[in-house]
Amino acid sequence: MNIVIDPIDVGAFRTLVLVYDLGSFSVAAQRLEVNQSTISYTVNRLRKVFQDRLFVRQGNGIAATERCDGVVQWARVMLEEIERLTTPTDFDPVAAAGTVTISCNHHERQTLMPEFVIRLRSAAPQLRLALIEAAAHGDTQLRQNMCDIVIGPAGIVGGNHYRRRILADEYVCVMDAAHPLARRRISLSAYSKAEHIFVTYSGEWRPLYIEVLKAKGIELQPAVTLPTQDCLERIIPGSTLVATVPRQLARTFRRELHIAPLPFQVPISIDMYWSARTARSGLHKWVRNLLAETAKASSGGRSGLLRSRVHIHGGHLLKT
């Protein structure tokens, strides 16, 4: 029996990949703003084509079959190639239209985005920009095409992703100017005994310096715990609290706050990630270059900017 796939359009494969990534017919329907019956109809068409159930019930959710795993893997490559072939390589920012979605966190929104938005609006006034919260989900957002670019110390590995390091940062201590530790160089012992503010990123990501301290046998007990960094500079003044934050972020705080070196080194790599879907797009190349140029300017042109790009494939880093 010959299998005819001519009636199956590209949109059906996009739907299949979305259901596979989200693990839910209903969530996929919400994302596409259609009825769940529309999703079911599309998947049933593909079931007939591939003569496989594709998804089976598992508890309260669904699980993909082995055949579905293979079809989705092929569909991703096919969809990315179609996107590449239909995206113009030439790009005129003045005439550019559409939307670019960037996933990042408070650090990048405070330090990088203000200047980037000014430059973007000046050079490409018709281009729309959407920012979404990355938290610890940048890799998933990129894989599910929820965003075009992820920025941050995400450390995304695996899959077909590209990485460009745009900024090198480091942790510093921030405290009230009248804090006793502001009068002298901070020792590791004094730092360990201080009253700390912890930022938990809603429990989804641990700051890098916490792991460095654990390796030294030091476990801090926070006096105050916050879900995000957005109110740090309002809580610290007049208190004996010490916050450990990236230097670039600390530079945006109130001038009356004291910034001191951390008694141990913890470098931070702020990277930009994107997928093969937008790798050759003239528009997205331009936006990525603008982000890199803005990051370089924000760091004062120091060696924090690494121009090389890295292709991440199957967990390995490949220079491109």
N, C-alpha and C positions, 0 to 999 in steps of 0.2 A: 504494500500500500504506500503510495507516494504522499508525502506531507506537503501541503500547499501553504506557504506562509505569506503569499502576496497580500492578502487582505489585512495583515497585521501591520499597523503603522508604527512610526517611531514613538508616538505618544504612549502606546501600549507598553512598550519596553521601559519608558520612563516611569510609568505607573508601577510596573513590576519591581523595578529597582527601589522605588520609594517605599513600597510595602515591605520589601525585604529589609531595608535599612531601619524602618520604624517598627517592624514586627507587629503591625496592626493595620487592618483594613480601615477601621474607623478613624484612626489618627491620620492615615494617608488621605482619607476623604476630607478631613478638616484642613489639612495642609493645602490640598488642591481646590478647596472650596466647592466640592461636589457632594452628591449623595453617596452613601456607602454602597448603594445598589449599583452605581456607576463603576465603582472600583471592582465589585464582585463580577460584574458583566465583563470587564476587561480581563480580569484574571481567568475567568472561565473560558474566554476565547483562546487565551494562551495555553490553558490546560488541554484544549482540544488539539491545538497545533503540536504541542510537545508530548501529548499522550501521557501526561503525568499530573498528579494532584498539585504539584508545586509547593503548596502549603498544607499542613495538617494541624489539627487542633492539638495543643499541648498545655494542659492546665487551663489557665484563664487567657492564654495567648495562642500564638501560632508558631510553628517551626517550619523552616524551609526543608524540602526534600533534597536529596543529593543531586537530582537532575536540576532543581531550581538553583542550587549553588553554582552549577556550571553555566546555566543560562544567564544568570545575573552577572557572573564574571565576564562573559562574552559581551553582554549588553553594555556594561560600563565602558569597555574599550570602544565599542561601536558608537555609542552616544558621544563620547569625547572626540572621536574622529569626525563625526558629523558636525559637532560644534566648531571644531578647528577649521574644517573646510568651508563652513558658511560664515565665519567671522572675518571681516575685512582686516587685512594686515596693516593697511595705511590708516593713519589716524590724524585728524585735525581737531585739536582740543576745543577750538572756538566753535566748531559746528557740532561737537559731540553731544549726543543725547543718551538717555538711558539711566540706569541706576547701578552704582557700585556698592556692594555691601561688605563692610569690614567688621570682623569680630575682634574685640579687644577688651581690656579691663580698665579699671579706674586709673592705673598708672599711665597707660598710653593715652587715655582720654584727657588727662590733666597735662601731660608733658608734650605729647606729639600732635594731638588732634587740633588744638586751637590754631597753631600756625599752618598746619596742613589744610584746614578748611579755608583759611584766607587765601592760600596759594591756589587751591583747587577752584574756588569760586572766581578768582581773578582770571585764571587761564581757561577754564571750561565752565562758563556761567550757566549752561543748560544741563550740565551733568548733575544728576542727583546722587547724594551720598546717604547711605543708611548705616548706622552703627548698631551692633548688637553685642550683648554681654557674652564674653567668652567663658568666664569661670574656668572649669576644667573640661569644657566640651568642644574646644576648638577643632579637634580632629574629627569628631562626629559631625559638626556643622559643615566642615569642608567636604567631607565625604558625602553628605546628604544635600550638597549644593545649597545650603542655607546661607552661605556667604561666599564671597570671591577671594577674600584674603583673611588670614588670621595673623594677628600681631601679638607677640608676647614671649615670655620664657616657657613656651608650651612644651617644647621637646617632642614634637610630633614625629613618630617613627612608623615605618611600615607603609604599605600602599604606594601609590604613584603620586608623591608630593614633591614640590620644589621648596627649597629653603634659601633665604638670603639674610645673612646677619646684617642688621642695620644699626645696631647700637650696643655698646658695651657699657654696663652700669655696675654699681657696687652698693652694698648696704652701708648705711651710716646710722648714727644715733641722733634722735631729735628729742629735745627736752626744753623746758622753760629756761629762759636765760638766767634765772636766779637759782636754778638747781645746783646743789653742791658739786655734782659731777661736771658742770659746765666750767668750773674754775681750774681744772687740771686735765691732764691726759688720762683717759679712762683705762684702767687695767682690766684684765679678764676677770679677776676676783671681784672688783668693784661692780663691773657690769653684771656679773652673775647674781649679786646681792641686791641689785636695783629693783624698783617696782615697775614691772613691764606691762605694756599694752600689747596684746596679741591680736592680729588680724587673721581670722580663720577662713576668709573667702567662702563664707557660709558652709564651712566644713568640707569643701570640695578640693582644696589644694593647700599644701603646707609650704610656707616660705622656705627658701633654700637654706637660710642660716640656721634653722631649727635642726636640720640634719647634720650640719657641721658641728654644732654644739653637742649633739648626741654622740658623735664620733669622739668628742673630747671628754665624754663622760659627764656632761652637764645637761641637766634638764630644768628649764626655767618653769616657775609657777607664776602664771600671769595674774596681775592684780585686776586688770580689766580685759575683757575679751569683746572684740567687735567683729561683725560679719564682713565689713568692707573698710576701706581706708578713707571713705568720703568725709568723715567727721573728725578725723584725727587732730587736725590743726585747731579745732575748737575745744577739744577735750584737754589737750596738753597744757595750755597757758594757765599759770597759777597752781599747777599740780606738781607732785614729785614723780610723775610718771615718765617713763622712757619708752619711746617707740623706735623700732628698728625698721627702716624703710629704704627703698632705693634712693640714691643720691639725687637723681633727676627729679624724682617726685618731691623730695625734701626741699629742693630749690624753689618749688612753687608755693611753699608754705609761708605763713606770716613772717615778716622780717624779725619780729621780736623773739622768735624761737631760735634756740641754739642748735647748731648742727656740729656733731663731733665724729671723728673717725671711729669705726668699730675696732675693738681690740684684736680682731682676727679678720682675715680677708675672706670675702665671699663674693666672687665675681658673678655678674648677672648678664646673660646673653639675651638681648631682645631681638627676636628673629621674626621674619615675615615668611609666611607659608602660602602656597597656592597650589592648585591642581593642574593636571594636564588639560583640563577643560578650558582654561584661560591662558595657558602658557604662551601661545602664539598670537593672542589677540592684541592688536595695536593699541586699543583703548586700555586694556589692563596692563600692558607693558609700560605705557605712559604713566598710569596711576602708581604702579610699583616704583618706578624711577622717581616720581615726585615724592613718594613716601620716604625713600632712601635719602633723597636730597634734603628733605625737611629734617630727618633724623640727624644727618650730619651737621646741619646748621644748629640744631638744638644742643648738640654736644660741643659746640664751639670749634668744629672741624678737627677734633682730636682723632686719634687712631681708632676710635670706637667703631668706625664704619668699615665693614669688610665688604669689598666689592664683588667677591666671587659668589657664585650661586651654586647651590648643591641640589642634586636630584636624589631624592630618597626613594629607593625601590627595594621592596622586600626587606626593609630594616637596614639596608646598606646605604652609605652616603656616596654619591657619585658626583664629582665636579662637572659642571656644564658651562 
